[in-house]
């Protein structure tokens, strides 16, 4: 019996989404098509692939075997795509780059503008995300991210240390910082390290706002909602803010430009990483808050 990749991908989607409706939405088909497809597949295999429970679709032993096979196929397809993408000698084509929104707003756009002039044949797809995307799955080709411990499966270059300090509005007077109103990154940012830091500085009832992006955090502090931690490279340049402390070493992380090993020799990846390093290295004092 011949089964194509789409069949394995379909079964994997049903298992991951826990049902036909969500799987159909992911695959761009309607529910009735998904129902007919699963019924026909189980009839062809003469085996039940999912238990239909009130809580959702749960793979049987046969279904789980198909899901595991789909994972292996997907990994091989992705590995081939990375290999093929890494063989170009001319800097051209699409380059998927991910970075936090705060880097793009305060730092990256002028660098990308210069890159576009130098390499007009490269088209950049910029993905702004606080969470670290998976470069092994080619969610992105290059990541510019702050990390204390980048994945060992990636290769790249450390560019600078990203220092953080406490900031408040420039037109406010501040006394005992522990008694001030605070704004805090929520627990989804940097594994909750900033949330824990704020909890050590002030009582929980002094925190007026939790937020899940650094850009939003800076806006909230500039609006006067409270004081809070911010990266020095952006906050020091904001005329609405003033620094209330020196850099806190426990909040610092390193700024990296990273890619997957299979892509590091691709011309468009290589020239982009070199360009980023060339542009950012002179900015180290700004990043380090000195």
C-alpha positions in Angstrom: 0.0 0.0 0.0 1.4 3.4 -1.0 1.1 6.3 1.4 2.3 9.7 0.5 3.7 12.4 2.7 0.4 14.3 2.8 -1.2 11.3 4.4 1.4 11.2 7.2 1.1 14.9 7.6 -2.6 14.7 8.0 -2.5 12.0 10.7 0.2 14.0 12.5 -2.0 17.2 12.5 -5.0 15.3 13.9 -2.8 13.9 16.7 -1.2 17.2 17.5 -4.4 19.2 17.4 -6.5 16.5 19.2 -9.3 16.5 16.7 -10.5 17.0 13.1 -11.7 20.6 13.3 -8.4 22.1 14.5 -6.4 19.8 12.2 -8.5 20.8 9.2 -8.0 24.5 9.9 -4.3 23.9 10.1 -4.2 22.1 6.8 -6.6 24.5 5.0 -9.4 21.9 4.4 -12.9 21.7 5.9 -14.1 19.4 8.6 -16.2 17.1 6.3 -13.2 16.6 4.0 -11.0 15.7 7.0 -13.7 13.3 8.3 -14.0 11.5 4.9 -10.2 11.4 4.6 -9.6 9.8 8.0 -12.5 7.3 7.4 -11.1 6.3 4.0 -7.6 5.9 5.4 -8.7 3.7 8.3 -10.7 1.6 5.8 -7.7 1.2 3.5 -5.4 0.3 6.4 -8.0 -1.9 8.0 -6.9 -0.4 11.3 -8.2 2.3 13.7 -5.8 5.2 13.9 -7.6 7.2 16.7 -9.8 6.6 19.6 -12.7 9.1 19.5 -13.0 10.3 23.1 -15.0 13.1 24.6 -11.8 14.9 25.3 -10.5 14.6 21.7 -8.9 12.2 19.3 -6.2 10.0 20.8 -3.8 8.0 18.6 -4.0 4.2 18.8 -0.8 2.2 18.6 -1.1 2.2 14.8 -1.8 5.9 14.8 1.1 6.7 17.0 3.4 4.7 14.7 2.2 6.9 11.8 2.8 10.1 13.9 6.4 8.9 14.7 7.0 8.1 11.0 5.7 11.6 10.1 8.1 13.2 12.5 11.0 11.3 11.0 9.9 12.2 7.4 9.5 15.9 8.4 12.9 16.0 10.0 14.5 14.5 6.8 12.6 16.9 4.5 13.7 19.9 6.7 17.3 18.6 6.7 17.3 18.4 2.9 15.8 21.9 2.6 18.6 23.3 4.9 21.2 21.5 2.8 19.8 22.8 -0.5 19.5 26.3 0.9 23.1 26.3 2.0 24.5 25.6 -1.4 24.0 28.9 -3.1 27.2 30.9 -3.9 25.6 34.2 -4.8 24.0 36.3 -2.1 20.4 36.2 -3.3 17.0 34.9 -2.5 14.8 35.1 0.6 16.4 35.2 4.1 14.1 34.7 7.1 15.4 36.6 10.1 13.9 36.6 13.6 14.6 39.1 16.4 12.7 40.7 19.3 10.5 43.7 18.4 12.6 45.9 20.7 15.7 45.3 18.6 13.9 46.1 15.4 12.4 49.3 16.6 15.5 50.8 18.2 18.4 49.2 16.4 17.8 47.0 13.4 16.0 49.1 10.7 18.9 51.4 9.8 21.2 48.3 9.6 18.7 46.5 7.3 18.4 49.6 5.2 22.2 49.6 4.6 22.1 45.9 4.0 19.4 46.3 1.3 21.6 48.8 -0.5 24.6 46.5 -0.4 22.7 43.3 -1.3 19.7 44.2 -3.4 19.2 40.5 -4.5 18.4 39.4 -1.0 14.8 39.6 0.2 14.4 39.7 4.0 11.4 38.2 5.8 11.6 39.7 9.3 9.8 37.9 12.0 9.4 39.8 15.3 9.1 37.4 18.2 10.0 37.5 21.9 10.1 33.7 21.9 13.1 32.0 20.4 12.0 30.4 17.1 13.3 27.0 16.1 16.1 27.3 13.5 16.4 23.6 13.2 12.8 23.5 11.7 13.7 26.5 9.5 11.2 28.7 11.3 13.9 31.2 10.5 17.3 31.2 8.9 19.1 33.6 11.2 18.3 34.7 14.7 19.5 37.9 16.5 18.7 37.3 20.1 19.8 37.9 23.7 20.6 34.6 25.4 22.7 33.4 28.3 23.0 30.0 26.9 22.3 29.6 23.1 21.5 26.2 21.8 24.5 23.9 21.1 22.8 22.9 17.8 23.4 26.5 16.5 26.5 28.3 15.4 27.1 32.1 15.4 28.9 34.9 17.1 28.6 36.8 20.3 28.2 40.5 19.6 27.8 42.3 22.9 26.4 42.1 26.5 22.9 43.4 26.8 22.8 45.3 30.1 19.5 46.1 32.0 18.8 48.8 34.6 15.9 50.4 36.4 14.1 53.3 34.7 11.3 55.8 35.3 9.8 58.8 33.7 12.3 61.7 33.4 9.9 64.3 34.8 9.2 62.3 38.1 11.0 62.4 41.4 11.6 59.0 43.0 12.2 58.2 46.6 12.4 54.6 48.0 12.2 52.6 44.8 10.7 49.6 46.7 7.7 51.8 47.5 7.1 53.1 44.0 4.6 51.7 41.5 6.3 49.1 39.3 5.8 47.7 35.8 7.2 44.2 35.2 7.8 41.7 32.4 5.6 38.7 32.8 6.8 35.2 33.4 6.9 34.4 29.7 9.8 36.8 29.1 13.3 35.2 29.6 11.9 32.3 31.5 10.6 34.5 34.3 13.9 35.9 35.4 12.7 39.5 35.2 9.5 38.6 37.1 11.6 37.1 39.9 13.9 40.1 39.9 11.0 42.5 40.4 9.6 40.3 43.1 12.9 40.7 45.0 12.8 44.5 44.7 9.3 45.3 45.8 6.1 43.8 47.2 3.7 42.2 44.7 1.0 44.8 45.4 3.3 47.5 44.1 3.3 46.0 40.6 0.7 47.9 38.6 1.2 46.1 35.3 2.7 42.9 33.9 3.4 42.8 30.2 4.9 40.2 27.8 7.0 42.4 25.4 10.0 44.6 26.1 8.6 47.3 23.7 5.4 47.4 25.6 7.3 47.5 28.9 9.2 50.6 27.8 6.0 52.3 26.6 4.3 51.6 29.9 7.2 53.1 32.0 7.4 56.1 29.6 3.7 56.6 30.2 4.2 56.8 33.9 2.5 53.6 35.0 5.5 52.7 37.1 9.2 52.1 37.2 10.8 48.9 35.9 13.7 47.2 34.3 14.7 47.9 30.7 17.6 47.2 28.4 20.0 50.1 28.5 20.5 50.3 24.7 16.9 51.4 24.1 16.0 53.1 27.4 19.1 55.4 27.6 18.1 56.7 24.2 14.5 57.4 25.2 14.1 61.1 26.2 11.1 60.3 28.3 13.1 58.1 30.6 15.9 58.3 33.1 18.0 55.6 34.6 17.4 55.0 38.3 20.2 52.4 38.8 23.4 51.0 37.4 23.2 47.9 35.2 22.1 44.8 37.2 24.4 42.0 36.2 21.8 39.3 37.1 19.6 40.6 34.3 22.2 40.8 31.6 22.5 38.5 28.7 24.7 38.2 25.6 23.5 39.3 22.2 24.1 36.7 19.5 23.6 36.3 15.8 22.9 32.6 15.1 22.1 30.2 12.4 21.9 26.4 11.8 25.2 24.7 10.9 23.8 23.6 7.5 23.2 27.2 6.5 26.3 28.9 7.8 28.1 28.7 4.4 25.0 29.9 2.3 26.1 33.1 0.7 23.0 35.1 1.8 23.4 33.9 5.4 27.1 34.5 5.6 27.0 38.1 4.3 24.0 38.9 6.5 25.7 37.7 9.7 28.9 39.5 8.7 27.0 42.7 8.1 25.2 42.5 11.5 28.4 41.9 13.3 30.1 44.8 11.5 27.2 47.1 12.4 26.7 46.1 16.0 30.2 45.6 17.4 30.9 49.4 17.4 27.7 49.8 19.5 28.9 47.7 22.4 29.2 50.6 24.8 25.5 51.4 24.2 24.5 47.8 24.8 26.6 47.5 27.9 25.1 50.7 29.4 28.4 52.4 29.8 
